[in-house]
């Protein structure tokens, strides 16, 4: 099954968080923060949102920083994805 977002929606997948600190301490999964750096899996076409034209500026495969608790989390084929609005993307990681 494949996800195809609509309008200004973007499908992202979190990149795994670091399991050790800079000092070498190993973190348990409970103490790790929710990752904010994600990979863009799919991008909607953009279009008219609330009477304004919304162009899409992110592309599939880019790494982005998303708002920490934004979007809707879904499970598909044993993978966890998040669907967010393009406006929930804070930065593109280059």
Rosetta blueprint (number, residue, H / E / L):
1 X L
2 X L
3 X L
4 X L
5 X L
6 X L
7 X L
8 X L
9 X E
10 X E
11 X E
12 X E
13 X E
14 X E
15 X L
16 X L
17 X L
18 X L
19 X L
20 X E
21 X L
22 X L
23 X L
24 X L
25 X L
26 X E
27 X L
28 X L
29 X L
30 X L
31 X L
32 X L
33 X L
34 X L
35 X L
36 X L
37 X E
38 X E
39 X E
40 X E
41 X E
42 X E
43 X E
44 X L
45 X L
46 X L
47 X E
48 X E
49 X E
50 X L
51 X L
52 X E
53 X E
54 X E
55 X L
56 X L
57 X L
58 X L
59 X L
60 X L
61 X L
62 X L
63 X E
64 X E
65 X E
66 X E
67 X L
68 X L
69 X L
70 X L
71 X L
72 X E
73 X E
74 X E
75 X E
76 X E
77 X L
78 X L
79 X E
80 X E
81 X E
82 X E
83 X E
84 X E
85 X E
86 X H
87 X H
88 X H
89 X E
90 X E
91 X E
92 X E
93 X E
94 X L
